[in-house]
């Protein structure tokens, strides 16, 4: 009996060892392929990972912090994640919904009744969920062809509040068959204003409380600091040339920070994604499993911080972030397979997008998508 048990243990250990060797060789091949893509598409730095709810299947950091610097990529590097911030803002708001400060169906004007008279009547019945799912008809404010914004004064929170009042005086954008929702950065500002008022805290304080103090994710605001320490530089594209952007250029977003102004390391972002994966498997963790289901599956087309799509018969949560056209990040969550694919880069142009799309396809192929 003892010999049989010992034989089974040795056999299991051997199988596990061979599996780990296979994973290691597989990951090395992927890394070589990813670096060739990075070079071909002129991406200064690229980090990527494939994870499931309990482990990291592969991870790598490739390239350099900036095209004019010699320091190489590390897994401790920070990336501006652009509109992938939306999922974190929605996640934070979900925490305060669970705490009872408001509900997903709370009407905006029950929180700000004093704004009703000067706002367009079409917005009268918009709710928190409408704003987070882009169903409220709020104008986009994506940095191109935006209405002229007055020069608001005060703290960031005060300026966001004045911006919110201004947005509600603008004509709404109506969805149609081709556009069932109106993707709006400003909508996320309005949703955030609701939580700010009901909690008495700013978006920055709420994000710090939930993501840093309670979840220990070390999220930071705006661009990664690259002047006082070695870290990533975003890259703009001018005349088909990459131009490194120092963090000393200052804030790039005005009034829509809750929609797209966080930075984080890949390793910490993985932990955030794994919370979501566990929740989608039915686990109550920081949020309830039912809340994760609403976040990812609650509404068609776009749920709470995530596009809700079907690809090859599978339902995915996906999102991209551009970091004001200086970074590009892409995340795909395969809900049925309990797997997420994450790619971070520090440039943004058609080449970057194409390179990231190719690597995303390859990662999915390698992991049996």
Secondary structure, 3 states (H helix, E strand, C coil): CHHHHHHHHHHHHHHHHHHHHHHHHHHHHHHHHHHHHHHHCCCCEEEEEEEECCCEEEEEEEEECCCCCCCECCCCCEEECHHHHHHHHHHHHHHHHHCCCCCCCCEHHHHCHHHHHHCCHHHCCCEHHHHHCCCCCCCCCCCCCCCCCCCCCCCHHHHHHHHHHHHCCCCCCCCCCCCCCCCCHHHHHHHHHHHHHHHCCCHHHHHHHHHHHHCCCCCEECCCCCCCCCCCCEEEEECCEEEEECHHHCCCCCCCHHHHCEEEEHHHHHHHHHHHHHHHCCCCCCCCHHHHHHHHHCCCEECCCCEEEEECCEEEEEEEECCCCCCEEEEEEECCCCEEEEEEECCCCHHHHHHHHHHHHHHHHHCCC
